Structure formats: C-alpha cells, structure tokens
Amino acid sequence: MTTILLEMVVLMACGVFWGWASPAGISARQLRSVLTTVVYYLFLPALVLKVIWLAPLGLSSLHIALLAAFGVLTSLAITWFSMRLLSAPATVAGACLLAAAWPNATYLGLPLQGALFGELGRSTAIQYDLFACTPLLLTLGILFARYYGAVGQRTEFITIDANPGDVVPDKAIPGDQHDNVMIALLRVPPLWAAMLAIVLNITHVSMPEIVDGSLTLLGNAVVPLMLFSLGLSLRLDSLRWRSIPFLIPVVVTQLVLMPLLVWLLALMLGVQGMQLHAVVIEAALPSMVLGVVLCDQYGLDTEIYAAAVSLTMLLSLISLPLWYGFII
C-alpha cells in the first residue's frame, strides 16, 4: 500500500509543481479544466463502459450502493451535529458537510483500487461512485449547498458535472433553475456509460475484440491524468489556523468514522474477502475536489473547503495504509 501511494504521490507532485511553475504560461486552472473535461467526457466513460460491461453484477452491486449511501448519509448527520456544537457559520457548515460526506471516490479511488485489488477494485470504485455518491451529490448535496449558501439565486452559468474540473461554459447549467438537479444528473457521461454497460452485461452481449482494444487504450489514460489533475487541484495555501476547529470534524469523519461505519455495516450484510476490503478503502478516501465548484456556485466558504481537500489528502497518506493493514 505504501509503495502504491508513493507512486501516486509522484504523479500528484508533478501536478503541484506545474501549478507552482506554470510552464509555457499555462496555469494550473487552465490545464486542469482541459484535462478533467477530456477525462470526464471521453476517457472515463470508456473505462466505465469496459469495467461494468465485464464485471460480475448482482447482490454485490446492491451492497456497494447501499454501503456508499450509508457512508454519505451517516457522515452528513455526524458533521451536521458537529457544526451545531461549534456554532459554525452557515457558509462554513455547508462547506464542511460537503467535504466530510463525499469521498474522492473516482479520481483517487479508481487508481488506488485498481492497483490494490485489480478489476474487482476498479469495478467497486466505479459502482461506489456512480450508483450512490454521484446521485446523492447531485440531489442531496446540491440541496444542502443551496440551503447553507450565502447566494440563494445566481444568474451565472456553471457546470455541475460530477468531475473535479473547473467551470465549462458550453456545458453550463443555470444556477437559478429548480430543475437543475435533474439536468445535472442527466449530464453525467460516466453514468450513461454505466447504464449502457449494465444493459450489455445483463443481456450477455460479448465484447468485440476491436471494442475491447479501443476501450482499453482510452481507459489506460484515465489514471495518470486523474492523479496529475489532483495535484493541480491541491491548494496548500488555503490552510489557516482559524479553520482548524471546523476541519477537525471533517478529517475525523471522512478518514476515520466513515470507513469504520461502512466496515461495520458491510460485516452485518455478510460482505467478505476482497470485496469488503475494497469497499472500506473506498470509504476511507479523502474529500472530493468537485465540492469547490458547488461552494463557488452557492456561496459557501470555498477557502475552508479547499483546506479540507488538501488536509484530508495529505493525512490520507497515513490513514489509508493504516486502514489497509487493519482490514487485510
């Protein structure tokens, strides 16, 4: 686990360095926007299509979705209670709720799970995200952001697509439309790829060799680009002493309580072996990056959210090996 994480850190460090040096005058924001958009609309759907098409679907898929939803909902409840105790301002509370409840299930989970558990791990990461985390984010997550945000209605247009990239103007969704939640859900290319893959899987359609080769080539680009983009997203300058009291519940919930609760429920459901390990590791991942976009859109505290992403990412380099050693 440690070796795998260090290899991933090297790629993320390249992204951090690019953000600092801006070679050829290309900023981290510009590059991240291009990379994550291409990954999200082309490479990731190809990978999702292949993995889900060939994955053994059944009761395990239901367990994965249930455990992911349970992790998100219990983390929301714990963080909400913590923010009430701390008398956190609404914009801070909303940002912390998003940071504590939704892990970086795909952009970090996918490469890590693939390295640890192979095809089963990649399938678990994709199902964990697309069958529960993404739908909950684009429904419940947006509702929380609207409720706690300082901006009730916005006329600007931004994307709510579930990737950690920047605003993509030509795929914009009006922030003041009540139906933007459903529109956002319908504009998730990996989700459409997953639905198609499920149909092909359960109807036992064999994958043609040329399709297999093409999807493999496209899917192989996902992991390095994801990790490099994560490095571009890290904002270490966002860490402030005043944020620490609010960040502690986020860190504890995201890196300790969520995987613990998911592990306990998985045992109760009879999940065993490598599938159990993969689900717990998925729950133990750091905060997602996409929440920065929601914070900007709805007027939440973007700085504290960015701090939560960076802090959980750094601390996960310690917590993930500990969790791996505990469950194996």
Protein Blocks (a to p, Z undefined) as FASTA:
>chain_A
ZZmmmmmmmmmmmmmmmmmnogghiafklmmmmmmmmmmmmmmmmmmmmmmmmpccdjkl
mmmmmmmmmmmmmmmmmmmmmmmmnopafklmmmmmmmmmmccfklmmmmmmmmmnomml
mmmmmmmmmmmmmmmmmmmmmmmmmmmpmbfbdcbdcdfbdcfbdcdfklcccfkbfklm
mmmmmmcmklmmmmmmmmmmmnopacdfklmmmmmmmmmmmmmmmmmmmmmmpcfklpcf
klmmmmmmmmmmmmmmmmmmmmmmmmmnopahjllmmmmmmmmpccdfklmmmmmmnopa
fklmmmmmmmmmmmmmmmmmmmmmmmZZ
